[in-house]
Amino acid sequence: MSEPRRRADVGSYEDICTAAVRTTGLSDFGGPGEREHEEGLRLLVDDLASPEAGLTEVGNYFHRAQVKSALVGRLMTQARFTEFPQHRDVVIERPIFVVGLPRTGTTALHRLLCADPAHQGLEAWLTEFPQPRPPRATWEDDPIFAAMQAAFHQHHVTNPEFMGIHYMDATSVEECWRLLRQTGKSISFESLANVPRYSAWLAEQDWTDAYARHRQNLQLIGLNDTDKRWVLKNPSHLVALDALMTVYPDALVVMTQRDPVTSIASACSLSAEATADTSTTFVGKTIGRTQLDMLSRSWHTFWDTREKYDAGQFFDVDYRAFVSDPVGTVGAIYDAFGIEWSPAARAEVSRIDAESRTGRARPAHRYELADYGLDEDTVRAAFAR
């Protein structure tokens, strides 16, 4: 088992930018009017260097890599935007967005909806390094794909508990927060560290610019699959529904629902596993407090905002009903939105559902609220309407 990488500090924002430029050989982050990413990422780096973040040497390396990855993604996409100007002509119609708190079935439902041959999702390696999706048969020969697949394999070995919580590899359809963080806006950063100033800043932001770049990334990635409907998933869609509907006015939104006690316990456990040994402060009760605040605020924002839009663009999925009949639930979503439930779609959804119940992707996860200084009454009070 390899030792984790370490650094004495996170470094400055300028230093991380220089490293991203050196890694990619690119320098265009976007024109003078497209520097929307700088404010948030600068604030984030300052927060990460503060005593509140309490980063260890392992944490310095880990979080620097997160910021650098956002900048690398922005550089690489900017180059691809220039290389493939025709991406701007790609039409995105009635995309499906799966939203919900953690552990409410969003991952499983997202992957079932993406199984339809008429649909497309964001594969993990393309969320990190967006480009027009190459033919599937060529992926293993792509050095970027191969490097990411090797990294996931190593992560499986060193973090078996994390993979039980959320299995993924480079081919898996994944959340789209990596696209949003290209503009410095992502609740993923709040899920990995105690960054109070960044969190306060993010809570006041208009995310429209982040979703505009998100859409441009989808146009780029789907350039070779323009006939396929997009299916996306990301927890931050809860807090940014106004921006989402501004950029995607015909979006179809599927909301999964479950007892928030289970959701919050799982979210805390996921944050703890993902950040083990990275901080002296982002542990236990601090994880519980920050994740409960962020997720309950996002949840209330979603419900408050949803009332402004056409109810026909939303569909609610009860977790228990979904677990009882996953394929039937997907069929009900198709019916509600007037999407063709073709024999090919049903066959692939059924196959993926059967596959998910066994083998490496089968979930195995244990967590307790008390580990994070929380109890059921506190959690339910935070979500009371």
KOLLO-938451 format. One line per field, with one value per residue (C-alpha): residue number from 1; x, y, z; chain. Coordinates in pm, 1 decimal. Example, Ala and Ser with C-alpha at 12.3 -4.5 7.8 and 13.67 -1.06 7.14 Angstrom:
KOLLO-938451
pos	(1|2)
px	(1230.0|1367.0)
py	(-450.0|-106.0)
pz	(780.0|714.0)
unit	(A|A)
***
This chain:
KOLLO-938451
pos	(1|2|3|4|5|6|7|8|9|10|11|12|13|14|15|16|17|18|19|20|21|22|23|24|25|26|27|28|29|30|31|32|33|34|35|36|37|38|39|40|41|42|43|44|45|46|47|48|49|50|51|52|53|54|55|56|57|58|59|60|61|62|63|64|65|66|67|68|69|70|71|72|73|74|75|76|77|78|79|80|81|82|83|84|85|86|87|88|89|90|91|92|93|94|95|96|97|98|99|100|101|102|103|104|105|106|107|108|109|110|111|112|113|114|115|116|117|118|119|120|121|122|123|124|125|126|127|128|129|130|131|132|133|134|135|136|137|138|139|140|141|142|143|144|145|146|147|148|149|150|151|152|153|154|155|156|157|158|159|160|161|162|163|164|165|166|167|168|169|170|171|172|173|174|175|176|177|178|179|180|181|182|183|184|185|186|187|188|189|190|191|192|193|194|195|196|197|198|199|200|201|202|203|204|205|206|207|208|209|210|211|212|213|214|215|216|217|218|219|220|221|222|223|224|225|226|227|228|229|230|231|232|233|234|235|236|237|238|239|240|241|242|243|244|245|246|247|248|249|250|251|252|253|254|255|256|257|258|259|260|261|262|263|264|265|266|267|268|269|270|271|272|273|274|275|276|277|278|279|280|281|282|283|284|285|286|287|288|289|290|291|292|293|294|295|296|297|298|299|300|301|302|303|304|305|306|307|308|309|310|311|312|313|314|315|316|317|318|319|320|321|322|323|324|325|326|327|328|329|330|331|332|333|334|335|336|337|338|339|340|341|342|343|344|345|346|347|348|349|350|351|352|353|354|355|356|357|358|359|360|361|362|363|364|365|366|367|368|369|370|371|372|373|374|375|376|377|378|379|380|381|382|383|384|385)
px	(0.0|151.1|201.2|-17.7|149.0|231.6|303.6|410.1|138.2|-136.7|45.8|-100.9|-366.3|-106.5|123.9|-151.5|-238.1|126.3|127.0|-188.9|-34.3|286.3|96.1|-117.8|108.2|-194.4|-244.5|-588.8|-833.5|-1082.5|-1082.0|-1086.4|-1463.6|-1452.7|-1260.5|-1561.5|-1364.5|-1102.7|-1298.2|-1425.2|-1106.3|-889.9|-1115.4|-1115.2|-734.0|-711.5|-964.7|-774.0|-458.5|-637.7|-639.2|-1011.6|-930.4|-664.2|-505.0|-238.2|47.8|-166.2|-453.4|-236.2|-152.3|-508.1|-681.7|-420.4|-482.3|-857.9|-807.8|-546.7|-780.9|-1051.4|-801.1|-666.3|-1021.4|-1089.0|-769.4|-835.1|-1197.2|-1106.0|-865.0|-1131.0|-1387.7|-1145.5|-1057.9|-1423.2|-1614.1|-1906.1|-1995.5|-2184.4|-2441.6|-2531.0|-2891.7|-2969.8|-3339.1|-3529.4|-3231.8|-3312.8|-3163.7|-3175.3|-3165.5|-3195.8|-3012.3|-2735.0|-2846.8|-3190.2|-3126.4|-2994.7|-2687.8|-2879.5|-3160.6|-2915.0|-2733.8|-3060.3|-3180.1|-2843.1|-2876.9|-3128.1|-2942.1|-3120.1|-2966.8|-2618.1|-2454.2|-2122.4|-1857.3|-1614.2|-1309.3|-1491.1|-1606.0|-1239.1|-1106.5|-1397.7|-1366.8|-1597.5|-1675.4|-1460.2|-1598.0|-1612.4|-1381.5|-1096.3|-1104.6|-849.2|-594.2|-642.1|-360.8|-590.3|-850.9|-585.3|-430.7|-769.1|-867.9|-537.9|-597.2|-944.3|-801.1|-546.0|-821.5|-1023.3|-725.5|-643.8|-1002.7|-1228.3|-1480.7|-1521.2|-1585.6|-1855.6|-2023.3|-1996.1|-1838.4|-1701.7|-1440.2|-1345.8|-1635.0|-1906.1|-2159.8|-2094.5|-2207.2|-2137.2|-1984.8|-1647.1|-1797.3|-1946.2|-1624.3|-1458.9|-1623.9|-1518.7|-1870.0|-1916.7|-2053.3|-1801.4|-1539.5|-1765.7|-1805.7|-1430.4|-1307.6|-1406.7|-1404.2|-1648.9|-1563.8|-1591.9|-1920.4|-2064.4|-1955.6|-2102.1|-2437.2|-2478.5|-2379.7|-2581.4|-2481.8|-2602.0|-2248.4|-2154.8|-2452.1|-2382.0|-2033.3|-2186.7|-2410.1|-2117.3|-1928.6|-2224.1|-2234.7|-1864.1|-1876.2|-2190.6|-2067.9|-2060.2|-2390.8|-2623.0|-2925.5|-2908.6|-3086.3|-2863.8|-2921.3|-2736.3|-2703.9|-2546.4|-2644.3|-2573.0|-2870.4|-3075.7|-2924.7|-2903.3|-3241.9|-3299.6|-2971.3|-3041.3|-3384.9|-3249.7|-2990.8|-3206.2|-3564.6|-3706.1|-3525.1|-3700.0|-3622.1|-3652.9|-3647.6|-3572.9|-3703.3|-3620.1|-3602.0|-3331.5|-3185.1|-3041.4|-2929.9|-2736.1|-2567.9|-2452.1|-2332.1|-2123.6|-1976.7|-1888.5|-1714.3|-1523.7|-1405.3|-1309.1|-1101.6|-945.1|-612.7|-642.7|-750.3|-743.5|-1063.5|-1283.4|-1373.7|-1659.9|-1890.5|-1753.4|-1843.4|-2189.1|-2251.1|-2125.2|-2292.2|-2626.8|-2621.4|-2524.1|-2765.3|-3066.3|-3013.6|-2989.3|-3301.6|-3510.6|-3383.1|-3492.2|-3845.3|-3883.9|-3763.6|-3950.9|-4287.9|-4200.5|-4181.2|-4416.8|-4510.8|-4512.2|-4133.2|-4090.5|-4138.4|-4099.4|-3964.1|-4018.2|-3709.9|-3909.1|-4108.1|-3788.4|-3615.3|-3925.3|-3951.6|-3657.9|-3753.2|-4116.5|-4008.0|-3803.0|-4102.5|-4322.1|-4074.2|-4086.9|-4467.4|-4483.7|-4252.9|-4388.3|-4059.3|-4074.5|-4029.7|-3893.5|-3825.4|-3451.4|-3465.5|-3656.7|-3417.4|-3104.6|-3253.5|-3351.4|-3002.9|-2824.7|-3065.0|-2988.1|-2614.2|-2619.0|-2751.7|-2441.0|-2065.4|-1826.6|-2080.0|-2306.1|-2329.6|-2193.9|-2204.3|-2232.6|-2275.4|-2412.4|-2536.9|-2378.4|-2032.5|-2088.7|-2248.3|-2600.1|-2924.8|-3249.7|-3445.0|-3182.3|-3177.5|-3556.5|-3589.0|-3343.2|-3561.2|-3901.4|-4119.3)
py	(0.0|333.8|616.4|927.7|1230.0|1521.8|1894.9|2148.5|2392.0|2435.3|2715.1|3035.9|3063.2|3200.9|2910.4|2656.9|2838.7|2817.7|2444.8|2392.3|2582.9|2380.8|2050.2|2121.7|2345.4|2575.6|2927.0|3045.6|3033.5|3237.3|3596.3|3900.5|3874.8|3506.7|3513.9|3414.3|3130.2|3345.3|3499.5|3172.4|2972.4|3246.5|3259.8|2880.8|2860.1|3124.7|2929.5|2605.0|2770.7|2892.2|2733.7|2656.2|2412.6|2246.8|2068.6|1806.9|1757.0|1492.3|1742.7|2013.9|1786.8|1653.5|1992.6|2160.3|1880.3|1951.7|2320.4|2239.9|1985.8|2252.8|2483.6|2206.0|2120.6|2484.0|2515.5|2196.4|2281.5|2631.3|2478.4|2232.9|2512.7|2680.5|2356.1|2259.2|2586.8|2387.6|2274.0|2601.9|2488.1|2169.3|2179.2|2039.0|1956.2|1850.7|1721.7|1518.2|1629.1|1384.3|1569.2|1470.0|1434.5|1171.4|810.1|870.2|654.8|930.3|735.7|417.6|606.4|817.6|509.3|337.1|641.3|658.0|291.7|384.6|377.1|702.9|878.5|995.2|1071.8|1217.2|947.7|1011.3|1063.7|1317.8|1521.1|1560.5|1623.5|1730.7|1665.4|1534.6|1179.9|940.3|604.1|361.8|111.4|366.0|459.2|205.3|350.9|704.7|793.7|1018.2|742.4|482.6|705.6|772.9|407.0|315.8|584.2|446.7|96.3|218.9|401.8|80.0|-92.1|180.8|291.3|-14.8|143.3|448.3|229.7|50.6|386.2|501.5|270.4|433.2|395.4|599.6|455.5|522.0|794.9|1048.6|1374.9|1696.4|1901.6|1893.5|2098.9|2351.4|2392.1|2529.6|2856.0|2816.4|2718.1|2373.3|2237.0|1955.4|2181.3|2222.6|1846.1|1794.9|2066.5|2321.3|2636.3|2878.1|3190.2|3007.2|2849.3|3188.9|3334.0|3043.7|3069.9|3422.3|3349.4|3347.6|3023.4|3122.5|3162.0|2818.9|2656.4|2846.5|2692.2|2358.7|2371.6|2462.9|2161.2|1934.8|2073.8|1991.6|1642.4|1546.3|1677.8|1323.5|1221.1|1508.7|1280.4|1159.9|1315.0|1423.4|1276.1|1462.2|1433.1|1652.4|1757.1|2124.9|2131.7|2159.6|2494.2|2635.2|2550.2|2907.6|2906.3|2558.0|2659.2|2983.3|2798.2|2488.6|2624.8|2294.0|2078.6|1775.1|1739.9|1410.7|1453.2|1148.7|1150.0|953.8|1006.9|1277.2|1097.7|829.2|1087.9|1303.3|1009.0|880.7|1223.0|1264.1|916.6|982.7|1310.2|1138.3|853.4|1083.6|1310.8|1064.4|1199.1|1527.6|1757.4|1795.1|2001.8|1850.6|1549.0|1423.9|1702.8|1957.1|1727.4|1679.7|2051.1|2166.4|1893.5|1925.6|2303.1|2281.8|2005.3|2133.1|2481.9|2335.8|2126.4|2420.3|2640.3|2379.9|2351.3|2728.3|2779.9|2492.3|2662.0|2919.3|2664.8|2439.4|2141.9|1924.9|1955.4|1782.4|1423.2|1292.3|945.6|781.9|583.3|285.9|259.4|287.0|7.7|-209.0|-165.0|18.4|-62.7|28.0|359.3|445.2|358.9|591.4|876.7|817.3|820.7|1138.7|1327.4|1178.8|1002.6|688.0|376.3|165.2|-210.2|-134.6|112.5|-127.9|-413.1|-209.5|-60.0|-410.7|-542.5|-264.3|-304.0|-677.0|-613.8|-351.7|-600.9|-817.6|-792.9|-503.6|-221.1|-359.1|-105.2|-195.4|101.3|149.9|483.1|636.4|991.9|992.7|968.6|1324.4|1480.2|1455.3|1285.4|1212.3|1498.7|1754.8|1630.8|1617.9|1968.5|2099.4|1964.0|2058.8|2268.3)
pz	(0.0|-105.1|143.8|96.2|-57.7|175.4|163.6|425.5|308.1|51.2|-128.7|-269.1|-537.7|-779.2|-702.6|-776.8|-1101.3|-1205.5|-1131.0|-1340.6|-1632.1|-1602.4|-1592.9|-1898.9|-2104.0|-2139.8|-2008.8|-2123.5|-1832.1|-2032.8|-2150.0|-1918.1|-1890.7|-1801.5|-1475.3|-1267.5|-1112.9|-940.2|-653.0|-511.3|-558.6|-407.6|-103.4|-81.1|-85.3|188.7|396.6|345.5|481.7|796.3|1144.7|1102.7|823.5|1039.8|746.6|802.9|558.8|389.8|379.2|227.6|-63.8|-99.3|-102.2|-318.4|-568.6|-557.4|-641.5|-903.8|-1062.6|-1097.6|-1269.0|-1492.4|-1595.4|-1680.6|-1884.7|-2078.0|-2150.4|-2261.3|-2512.7|-2631.4|-2668.7|-2909.5|-3087.1|-3142.3|-3197.8|-3343.0|-2991.2|-2944.4|-3201.3|-3011.2|-2889.1|-2543.0|-2504.1|-2191.8|-1991.9|-1680.7|-1348.9|-1056.6|-724.1|-360.7|-34.1|-4.4|35.5|-111.7|-419.6|-647.5|-760.8|-841.9|-1015.3|-1214.6|-1341.1|-1436.7|-1631.3|-1808.9|-1912.4|-2182.7|-2519.5|-2605.3|-2303.4|-2209.6|-1875.0|-1770.6|-1740.5|-1454.4|-1673.7|-1891.3|-1591.0|-1497.5|-1850.1|-2074.8|-2447.2|-2722.1|-2606.7|-2814.6|-2933.6|-2638.5|-2809.5|-2803.8|-2435.2|-2313.1|-2557.0|-2422.9|-2177.1|-1970.3|-1936.8|-1852.4|-1584.5|-1421.6|-1429.6|-1261.8|-998.0|-922.8|-892.1|-638.5|-451.6|-429.1|-266.6|-15.8|61.5|56.6|296.3|73.6|-227.8|-30.1|17.8|-342.3|-598.9|-912.8|-1183.5|-1488.9|-1693.5|-1432.4|-1495.3|-1222.3|-1068.0|-1255.3|-970.8|-1143.1|-1423.8|-1182.0|-985.5|-1301.2|-1194.4|-830.4|-718.3|-568.7|-243.8|-289.2|-129.2|176.8|196.3|228.9|468.7|730.7|516.9|684.6|484.3|151.8|268.5|362.9|27.8|-169.2|9.9|-129.5|-489.4|-810.0|-983.1|-1331.4|-1467.9|-1332.4|-1506.9|-1828.5|-1836.3|-1729.5|-2038.4|-2263.3|-2126.3|-2206.4|-2560.0|-2592.8|-2439.4|-2630.1|-2963.5|-3108.8|-2945.9|-3026.4|-3059.2|-2697.9|-2399.5|-2109.3|-1761.2|-1483.1|-1106.0|-836.9|-481.5|-555.8|-793.3|-472.8|-375.7|-729.1|-882.0|-1003.0|-1196.4|-1333.0|-1462.2|-1606.7|-1815.0|-1880.5|-1887.9|-2017.9|-1759.5|-1611.5|-1241.0|-1051.2|-671.3|-452.6|-95.2|219.2|595.4|637.2|940.3|713.1|457.4|703.3|874.3|536.2|419.1|733.8|695.0|330.4|422.1|703.4|481.6|194.3|421.4|666.3|803.1|611.8|897.9|1274.2|1275.5|1004.0|1214.3|1432.7|1550.4|1303.3|1015.1|1166.4|1215.1|874.9|670.0|848.9|795.1|428.0|333.7|527.6|382.4|30.8|84.1|206.3|-77.3|-331.7|-193.6|-162.6|-521.0|-682.2|-629.8|-899.0|-1180.8|-1376.7|-1158.4|-1471.4|-1490.8|-1153.6|-1041.6|-685.8|-609.6|-271.4|-172.7|-46.6|-368.5|-571.9|-377.3|-409.0|-787.2|-950.4|-1309.1|-1250.1|-1095.5|-1403.6|-1622.0|-1413.5|-1468.3|-1842.9|-1836.1|-1629.0|-1865.5|-2188.8|-2273.4|-2487.4|-2268.5|-2551.4|-2530.4|-2564.6|-2275.9|-2052.8|-2134.0|-2051.0|-1735.1|-1620.3|-1694.8|-1505.3|-1212.7|-1188.1|-1217.3|-940.1|-686.4|-691.0|-728.6|-683.2|-706.4|-434.3|-148.6|197.3|433.3|813.0|992.3|1314.3|1377.0|1723.0|1563.9|1438.5|1746.3|1606.0|1704.5|1524.3|1682.9|1578.6|1220.4|1187.5|1332.8|1071.7|790.7|936.7|704.3)
unit	(A|A|A|A|A|A|A|A|A|A|A|A|A|A|A|A|A|A|A|A|A|A|A|A|A|A|A|A|A|A|A|A|A|A|A|A|A|A|A|A|A|A|A|A|A|A|A|A|A|A|A|A|A|A|A|A|A|A|A|A|A|A|A|A|A|A|A|A|A|A|A|A|A|A|A|A|A|A|A|A|A|A|A|A|A|A|A|A|A|A|A|A|A|A|A|A|A|A|A|A|A|A|A|A|A|A|A|A|A|A|A|A|A|A|A|A|A|A|A|A|A|A|A|A|A|A|A|A|A|A|A|A|A|A|A|A|A|A|A|A|A|A|A|A|A|A|A|A|A|A|A|A|A|A|A|A|A|A|A|A|A|A|A|A|A|A|A|A|A|A|A|A|A|A|A|A|A|A|A|A|A|A|A|A|A|A|A|A|A|A|A|A|A|A|A|A|A|A|A|A|A|A|A|A|A|A|A|A|A|A|A|A|A|A|A|A|A|A|A|A|A|A|A|A|A|A|A|A|A|A|A|A|A|A|A|A|A|A|A|A|A|A|A|A|A|A|A|A|A|A|A|A|A|A|A|A|A|A|A|A|A|A|A|A|A|A|A|A|A|A|A|A|A|A|A|A|A|A|A|A|A|A|A|A|A|A|A|A|A|A|A|A|A|A|A|A|A|A|A|A|A|A|A|A|A|A|A|A|A|A|A|A|A|A|A|A|A|A|A|A|A|A|A|A|A|A|A|A|A|A|A|A|A|A|A|A|A|A|A|A|A|A|A|A|A|A|A|A|A|A|A|A|A|A|A|A|A|A|A|A|A|A|A|A|A|A|A|A|A|A|A|A|A|A|A|A|A|A|A|A|A|A|A|A|A)
***
